[in-house]
């Protein structure tokens, strides 16, 4: 009895995987190797773009041997820590695939084919959503996250899905649209509805990595929540505008009240209580206005600087050649033709 032949590799599309690493020296080599092997088993044409987001451990050193063992691996070393969203953007801008997957070391390589198949059907973006074990959930944090996402959708017009992650698949049209957005505070899940392409969701179970957690620390999560609101919605600023108008109207009414008292009441009592209430109320609204306005002014200042989103310190590529000649980006014939054409154009 003969062994069944392995399934045929897909050859009708080019798949790119963007993997973001940050201080993952103990698992980086295993994760990169697992993804590279899975790509090699499934697809004829692929690449793995590894983005190191300013790691200060031995993550990059762990990746160097893999460049001589696997094909199609490219390593981008960012000059410092820019954050996951910026690192993902760096990888997306260097990816050349028809379908691009973005991943972290916590995402299972076995689910890559599911994401690719789903985005091929939709032609837009497919986002991963974590299936959390109810026994390991933090009820308080889960309730707070649900409340935040509900308020963001209902009152701020920000369409987000709870427990969505950076494990996602993008079609080439979606990728081209995403990289055109040059905002410094980037949240791809928020950009997706703005682009207007179809958005799908796939549930999955992240890998359980001892000593590592995919959840952000509570303070970082709160800071990210504020950044998302300020970056993605003008409704808080509009609410402050209405609050300021209300305060102005109350001041006008109060001036009228003072005028009527001065005209019709012969003995005006000292207005210490009223004055104190007015001052406290006006200062409360003033400080709220300053707090919200300062956030938006800070974003405007950041965007007006027009600085690059990231800087690449170094780029490394697999030294293992692609075995099939017609899959190589540059062949001897095409290079010779290019040189000959250049000589002909320069000849008077």
N, C-alpha and C positions, 0 to 999 in steps of 0.2 A: 504494500500500500504506500503510495507516494504522498509526500507532504503537500498540502495545498499551497499553491503559489501565492506570494504576497500580493496584496492589492496594488493595482496600477497607480502610479503617481499622477497627480493632476498636473497637466502641462498647458492648460489654456489660460493661466493667469500667473502673474508674478506677485508673490506674497512677501511683504516686509514686516518684520517684527521690531518694535522699538522697546527695549528693556532698560528701565531706569534703575540704577544702583546708587546706594548711598551708605557707605560704611557697612558693607555686606561681605567682608573678607571671608567669613567662615562658611558662607553658602554660595558665594558668587560663582565659583567654578562649576559646582554641581548644577546650579540653575541654568547657566549659559549652555553647558554641555547637553542638558536634558532638552532644552528648547531647540538647539541646533540639530540634535538627532531626530527629534520629532518632525522638524521641518524637512529634513533629508528623507525621512520615510514617507512623507505625505505629498510633497510638492517637488516638481521638477525644477522650478525656478523660484528662488527665494533669497532673502538676505536677513541677517540679524544685526540690527544697529544697537549696540550697547552704549548707553550714555552714563558716564560716571559724573554724578552731581557733586563734585568737589569733595570726594571722600578723603578723610585724613587717616585712614588705616591702610592695610595692604590689599585693598580690593583690586587695584590696577595690576599689581604684581601677580595676583592669582589668575588674571585673565590672559597674561602673555603666553603661557604654554598652549592655550586653546587656539591661538591664532595659527599654530603650526599643525594642529590636529583636525580642525574643522574648516570647511569652506564657507564662504559667504558671511563671515563675521567682520564687522567694522566696530571699532571702539572710539567713541568721542570722549575726550577728557575735558570737561569744563574747567575754566580757570579757578572757580570757587563754587561754593554752594549757592545756587540760584533758586532752589525750590523745585518740587516735583513737576509742577505745571510748566515751568520754563524749560526744564530738562526734557519733558515730553515734546515741547515745541521744537527744541533743537533736533531731536530725533526725527520728528515729522518733516522738518525742512530738508533733512538729508536722505529721507527714504524715497525710493524710486518705484515702489510696488504699485500694482493695480488695486490691491487691498492692503491696508496697513493696520497692524495690531499694536496697541500700546499695552505694556505689561509692567508689573513689578515682580520681585522675587517670590511674592506670596501667591501668584496666580498660577493655576495648573496648566502645564503645556498640553495635556490631553484634551482640553476644551478649545484649543485654538481652531480646530477644523469646524467646530460648531459655530463659532463667531464668524469665520470666513463664509460659511454657507449661508448664514443668516443675512450678512451684509450684501452678499451677491443677489439675494432675492429682493432686498429693500432698496439697495442703491444709495443708502444714506449713512446713518451711524447706528451701531448696535452697542449698547452700554451694558456692562456687567453689573449685576445686583447680587450682593452677598446673601446667601442663605445661612443665617446664623443659627447655631444650636441654642434652643430656648434655655437649656440648662446652664449655658455659659454667658447669658446676657446680663448686662447691668440694667436693672429695671429703671433706675433714676435717669441714667444716661439715655436709654432708649426712649423714655417718655419725653425728655427734653429735646431730643432729635426730632421726634414726631411732631412736637409742638412747633418747633422752629420751621420745619418744612411746610407744615400746614399754614402757618402765618405767612411764609414767603409766597406761597401760591395764591392765597386768598387776598391778601392785603397789599403785597408788593409786586405782584405780577411776575414773580420769578418761578419758572417751571423747573422744579428739581424733584428727583426721586430719592427717597430715603434709602440709605445703604448702597447707593451707586458708587462705583469705584473707577479707577483709572484703567481697568481691564476693559478695553473696547476695541471695536473694529470700525474702520472708516473706509468708504469707497474713495476712489481717486477724486471724484468731484467734490466730496465732502472735505477731503484733505486740502484741495486747492482753495476752498473757501476759508477753512480754518486758518491757514498760514497767512492769509491776507489781513487778518485781524491782528493789529500790532499793539494791543493794550498790554501794559506791563503787569497788571494784576489780572492773570488769566485763569479762567475756570471753564474748561472745555464743556462741561455738562451744561453750563449756563449759555454758552455760545450756540450750542446745537439748535435750540428752538429759534434763535435769531436768524440762523442761516436759512431755515425753512425747509430743509430736507427731512425725509422720514426718519424717525427715531424709534428704535426697538430696544428691548431689554431682555437679557438672558440671565436667569438665576444660576449661581454656581457656588461651590464651596471652596473657599481659599485654602491654600496649603497651611498646615499647622507647623510652624517653625519654632522650635524651642528657643527661648531667649529673645524672640522678636515679636512685635505686635503691629498689626496693620492699623490699629486705631491710633489717632493722634492723641497726644496728651491733652488734658481738658483745657488748659489755657491756650494751647495752639489751636484747638478746635473752635474755641470762642473767638479768637482773633480771625480765623478763617471765615467764620460765620459773619462777622462784622464786615470783613473785606468783600464778601460776596454781595451783601446787601448794598453797601455803598457804591461798589463798582457797577452793579447790574440794575439798579432801580433808582429812579428819580423821585419816587413817591415820598420817601422821608423828607426830602427837600421841599416838595410841594406841600406836605403837611406843615412844615415849619413856616412856609409862606402864609398859609391860611391862619396859623397861630399868630404870626406877627400882625396880620390884618385885623384879627380879632382883638389883639391887644391895643392896636391903634384905635379901633372903634370904641373900645371901653374907655380909653383916655379921652376921646371926644365927648362921650356921654358924661364922663366925670367932670370935664370942664364946664359943660352945660349945667350940671348939678351944682357946682360951686357958684356959677353965675346966678342961678335961681335963688340959692341960699343968701347970697350977698344982696339981692334985690328985695326979697320979701321977709327975711328974718332979721329983726333988729339986733339981736344979741347972738352972735355966732360963737358957739363953744369951740374950745380948742380941738382941732381935728387930729389929735395924735393917733387915735386908733385907726381912723380912715386912712391917714397918711401912711401909717406903718403897713397896713394891709396893701395899699396901692404899691408901695415901694417893694415889698416882698414879692407880690405877684408879678410886677414888671421885671424885676431882676431874675425871677425864676424863668420867665419866658425868654429873657435876653440870654441867659446862660445856655438854655436849650438850643436857641438859634446858633449861638457861637459854637456849641459842641458839634452839631450836625454840619454846619457850614465849614468848620475847620477840616472835617473829614473829606468833604468834597473838594475844598481848596487844596488839600494835600494831594489828592488824586490828580487834579488839574496841573499842579506843579510837577508831579512825576511824569505825566504824559507830555508836558511842554518841553521837557529836557531832550526828547528825541534820542535817547541813548539806545544802543543795541540791546536786544533782549538778553543776550548771553555772549560769552567769548569762549572759543575753543582753544585750549592750551596745546593739545596734540591729538592726532588722529592716527590710528593703527588699523591695518587691514590684514586679513588672513593671507598667509604666504602659501597656502595650499591652492593650487590652480583648479578652476572648474574643469572637470574631466571632459565635458562635451564642448567641442570647439565653437559650435554655433551659438552657445549661450554666453560666450565671453563678450564683454562690452566692446573691446577693441581687438581686431585680428590683424595679422600681418598685411593681408591684402587691403583691408579698409584703410589702414594707416598709410600704406604706400600710395593708394589712390588719393588720399587727402593731401599728401606731400606733392604728388604730381599735379593735382588741381591747383594747389597754391603756387607752384612754379609757373603754370600756364597763365594764371591771372596776373602774375608779376611781370611776365614777358611783354615788352612793349609791342 
